[in-house]
Amino acid sequence: MLFIKSTVFIWNKKLNTPVVLAGRDNRSYIGFTLIEILLVISILAILVTFTIMAINPARQLAKSRDAERSTDIYLILSSLNKYATNHDGAYPEVIATDDKEICRTDSMDCEGLCDLSVLTDGQEYLVSVPLDPLCGDGNQACSLNGTGYFLKKSEGGKLTVSAPNSEIKDNLSVTR
């Protein structure tokens, strides 16, 4: 094997001349080669890629929005049941047998929508009707005065509250 000697110089300011520190061969240098550094970087890149794929932030956000929708559906249905309990089993008369979007709390125009202001008046059952998480973000998740949640009453008198804009499941709905 052939080892090349290299000489390291430093500048002596007092004498204004170069000074030889040592004659060393290439084997004595401590450090990493370019190949070693590239190998470590590529392994880290692969690990980061797999981690991001496992976490999948878009799916996690969609799951959290669906969880919020599920909570909102149960909240609306529970409020309607409390209303019925206080009114001899009668639900608000505005509930139709076909799917209608629920109107927002402070909306002035609820035409064609299901107006549940009887639940929010006096804040006895609800402070405000919840909105779909995507409403108001420039998305078409709900109509201008709607909440993104739909309500209907079956022939047997059961109520169904649904969230058709769910992202993970096809359609979130609860019937009681």
C-alpha positions as CSV (number, residue, x, y, z in Angstrom):
1,M,0.0,0.0,0.0
2,L,1.1,3.5,-0.7
3,F,0.5,6.2,1.8
4,I,1.1,9.8,0.9
5,K,2.6,11.9,3.5
6,S,1.2,15.3,4.0
7,T,2.6,18.3,5.8
8,V,0.6,20.7,7.9
9,F,1.8,24.3,8.1
10,I,0.7,27.1,10.3
11,W,1.7,30.8,10.1
12,N,3.8,32.2,12.9
13,K,2.9,35.8,13.3
14,K,5.9,36.8,15.5
15,L,8.5,35.3,13.1
16,N,6.4,36.0,10.0
17,T,7.2,32.6,8.6
18,P,5.4,29.3,8.1
19,V,6.0,26.6,10.7
20,V,5.8,22.9,10.0
21,L,3.5,21.1,12.5
22,A,3.9,17.5,11.5
23,G,4.3,15.2,8.7
24,R,1.3,12.8,8.7
25,D,0.0,10.1,6.4
26,N,-3.6,10.0,5.2
27,R,-4.5,7.2,7.5
28,S,-4.2,9.3,10.6
29,Y,-7.0,11.8,9.8
30,I,-10.1,11.5,11.8
31,G,-13.4,12.2,10.1
32,F,-16.1,10.8,7.8
33,T,-15.8,10.1,4.1
34,L,-18.3,11.5,1.6
35,I,-19.8,8.0,1.1
36,E,-20.4,7.6,4.8
37,I,-22.2,10.9,5.0
38,L,-24.4,10.2,2.0
39,L,-25.3,6.8,3.3
40,V,-26.4,8.3,6.7
41,I,-28.4,11.0,4.9
42,S,-30.2,8.5,2.7
43,I,-31.1,6.2,5.6
44,L,-32.5,9.2,7.5
45,A,-34.5,10.3,4.5
46,I,-36.0,6.8,4.2
47,L,-36.9,6.7,7.9
48,V,-38.5,10.2,7.8
49,T,-40.5,9.1,4.7
50,F,-41.9,6.0,6.5
51,T,-42.7,8.0,9.6
52,I,-44.7,10.6,7.7
53,M,-46.5,7.9,5.8
54,A,-47.4,6.2,9.1
55,I,-48.6,9.4,10.7
56,N,-50.5,10.7,7.6
57,P,-51.5,14.1,8.9
58,A,-54.3,14.6,6.4
59,R,-56.0,11.4,7.4
60,Q,-55.6,12.3,11.1
61,L,-57.2,15.7,10.6
62,A,-60.1,14.1,8.7
63,K,-60.6,11.6,11.6
64,S,-60.6,14.5,14.1
65,R,-63.2,16.4,12.0
66,D,-65.4,13.2,11.8
67,A,-65.1,12.8,15.5
68,E,-66.3,16.4,15.9
69,R,-69.2,15.7,13.5
70,S,-70.2,12.6,15.5
71,T,-70.2,14.6,18.8
72,D,-72.3,17.3,17.2
73,I,-74.8,14.8,15.9
74,Y,-75.3,13.3,19.3
75,L,-75.5,16.8,20.9
76,I,-78.3,17.8,18.5
77,L,-80.2,14.5,19.0
78,S,-79.8,14.7,22.8
79,S,-81.1,18.3,22.8
80,L,-84.1,17.2,20.7
81,N,-84.8,14.4,23.2
82,K,-84.6,16.8,26.1
83,Y,-87.0,19.1,24.3
84,A,-89.4,16.2,23.7
85,T,-89.2,15.2,27.4
86,N,-90.2,18.7,28.5
87,H,-93.0,18.9,25.9
88,D,-94.9,15.6,26.6
89,G,-92.9,13.6,24.0
90,A,-93.5,16.1,21.1
91,Y,-90.6,17.2,18.9
92,P,-90.5,20.6,17.3
93,E,-93.1,20.9,14.5
94,V,-90.5,22.1,12.0
95,I,-89.0,18.6,11.6
96,A,-90.1,17.1,8.3
97,T,-90.1,13.5,7.0
98,D,-87.6,14.3,4.3
99,D,-83.9,15.2,4.9
100,K,-83.6,19.0,5.6
101,E,-80.4,20.8,6.5
102,I,-80.6,22.4,10.0
103,C,-80.5,26.2,10.0
104,R,-77.8,28.1,11.7
105,T,-78.5,29.7,15.1
106,D,-78.5,33.4,14.2
107,S,-79.7,33.1,10.6
108,M,-82.4,35.5,9.5
109,D,-83.6,33.3,6.6
110,C,-84.3,29.6,7.3
111,E,-86.5,29.1,4.3
112,G,-86.2,25.5,3.1
113,L,-84.2,24.6,6.2
114,C,-85.1,23.0,9.5
115,D,-85.2,25.8,12.0
116,L,-84.3,24.6,15.5
117,S,-84.4,28.0,17.2
118,V,-86.8,26.5,19.8
119,L,-83.7,24.6,21.2
120,T,-81.5,27.7,21.3
121,D,-84.1,30.2,22.6
122,G,-83.1,30.9,26.2
123,Q,-80.2,28.5,25.8
124,E,-82.2,25.9,27.7
125,Y,-81.3,23.0,25.4
126,L,-78.4,24.3,23.2
127,V,-76.3,27.5,23.3
128,S,-76.1,27.4,19.5
129,V,-76.6,24.8,16.8
130,P,-73.2,23.3,16.0
131,L,-71.6,23.8,12.5
132,D,-69.9,21.2,10.4
133,P,-66.1,21.6,10.8
134,L,-65.7,22.6,7.1
135,C,-68.5,25.2,7.1
136,G,-67.2,28.7,6.6
137,D,-63.8,27.6,5.3
138,G,-64.7,28.5,1.7
139,N,-65.9,24.9,1.2
140,Q,-69.3,23.9,0.0
141,A,-69.9,21.7,3.1
142,C,-73.1,23.6,3.9
143,S,-75.5,26.1,2.4
144,L,-75.4,29.8,3.2
145,N,-77.6,29.6,6.2
146,G,-77.2,25.8,6.9
147,T,-75.1,24.0,9.4
148,G,-74.0,21.0,7.3
149,Y,-76.1,18.6,9.4
150,F,-79.4,17.2,8.3
151,L,-82.5,16.1,10.2
152,K,-85.5,14.0,9.3
153,K,-88.4,12.2,11.1
154,S,-89.4,8.7,10.1
155,E,-93.0,7.6,9.8
156,G,-92.5,5.7,13.1
157,G,-91.5,9.0,14.8
158,K,-87.8,8.3,15.1
159,L,-85.4,11.1,14.4
160,T,-82.3,10.8,12.3
161,V,-79.5,13.4,12.4
162,S,-76.8,13.0,9.7
163,A,-73.6,14.5,8.6
164,P,-73.3,13.8,4.8
165,N,-69.9,15.6,4.6
166,S,-68.0,13.1,6.7
167,E,-64.6,12.3,5.3
168,I,-63.7,8.8,6.5
169,K,-67.1,7.1,6.7
170,D,-69.6,7.5,3.9
171,N,-72.3,9.1,6.0
172,L,-72.4,9.7,9.7
173,S,-75.9,9.4,11.1
174,V,-77.7,8.6,14.4
175,T,-81.3,7.5,14.7
176,R,-83.3,7.4,17.9
